[in-house]
Amino acid sequence: MAQVEYATSSYKTPLHHRIIASMPIKASWVDSTSGETINVDGMTENVGETSALVNLETLPPVGSEVRLRILEENKTVIEVLTQVIRVERDPSKPMAALTVLDNIKKWKNTAMTAAQKWVTRHWQLNYEEEWVN
């Protein structure tokens, strides 16, 4: 009985928060074949405590390192080195899942706060528009 209880009710898995926010980004990486630096603009799909899911027109290869900058009003909120852990090659919405490699504590504080502010700002705008009509 103790094993069943441990396996079901008392075992706690860590929760990783993600905030759904569409913030502008700039991503850059070095192409392994040509050696050229590729710069792409995009948007976040969601921001996690140690990761981000981003929409990009050109997708980096899985395993590559990507320099990610989150922007707010054309100013950099945070810039970190990330690694591509997964890509989704849907032509209508190509996305890359990135895990943060450096400045994780700063990312957790800065990026999550910026994403929360984005959600609050857009929720208030949508809420006010709904009541105006």
N, C-alpha and C positions, 0 to 999 in steps of 0.2 A: 504494500500500500504506500509506503514512504517513497518508493521509486516512482510510482505513478504520480503522486502529488508533486514530487520534485520536477518531473518531466512536464507537467501541465501547468499547475497554478503558481508554483513558487519560482520557476525559472523565468528570469527577466532578460529579454533581448534589448540591446541598446536601441533607442529611437534616434533616428537622424532626421532632423527637420528639413523640409524643403519649402521654399516660398515660390509660388507661381507669380512671376513678374517678367514683363517684356521690356528689359532695359537694353539700350544700344551697347554694342561691344565692338572692339577691334581685336582680331586674332591674327597672329603671324607665326609662321614656321618656315623652316628650311626644307625645300624639296630634296629628298634623298638622291634622286636621279640627276637632276640638273644643277643642284647646289644653289638655286635661286631662292631668295626669301619671298614667300607668298604672304600678301597682306589682304585680309578679307574683312568686310564689315558684316555685322549680323545683329541678332537679338537673342537675349536669354529666353529660354522657355521656363526654366526654374533655376533657383539658386539654393544649393544645399550647404550644410556646415563645412563640407570638405570637397564639394563638387559643384558642377554646373552643367546643365543641358542647354546647348546653344543651337540656334538655327544659322546655318552658313550656306552660301551659294556653292562654294567649293569646299569639299570636305578633306581634312587632313587624314593621312593613313593612321590606322589603329597602331598605338604604341609610340607615335611621334610626340615630341614635346612642342607645345604651343604656348606662346606668350599671349596671355589674355588680359585685355584692358576693359573694365566696365566703365561706361561713361554716364554722366548726368549733365545735361545742358552743355555738351561738348567739352566737359572737363573730366579728367580721369578721376574716378572714385578710388579705384585700386588696380594695380597691375601685378600679376602673379605668373609664375611658370606652372603650366599644367601638362598633363599627359592624356592623350586620347585613349579611352578604355572601350569605346564602342561607337559605331556610326550607324545611322539609319539612312539608307540611300533612297528614300521616298522622293521622287522627282518634284512633288508638290510641296514637300517640307523636309529638305535634307537637314539632319541634325547630328551633332557630335556630343557624346558624353565625355566630360573632362573631369579629371581628379586633380586637385590642387597639390603641387609638389613642394612649394615653399611658402613661408609666411602664413601658415595655416591659422594661427591664433588671430593674426590681423585680418585674414580673410573672413573668419567666423564673425568677428566684430563688425568690420567695415561693410563687407558685401551683404551680409544678412540684414544689417541695419538699413542699408540703401534699398534693398529689396522690400523690406517692410514699409519704408517710407513710400516707395512707389505704389505698393498695394493700397495703402491708406489714402494717398492722393487720388488714385484712380477710382477707388471705391466712393470717395466723397464726390468726385465729379459726376460719376454715373448715378449716384443716389440723388444728387441735387437736380440733374436733368430729368430723372424719372418723376420727381415731384413737380417740376415746372410744367410738364405737359398735361 
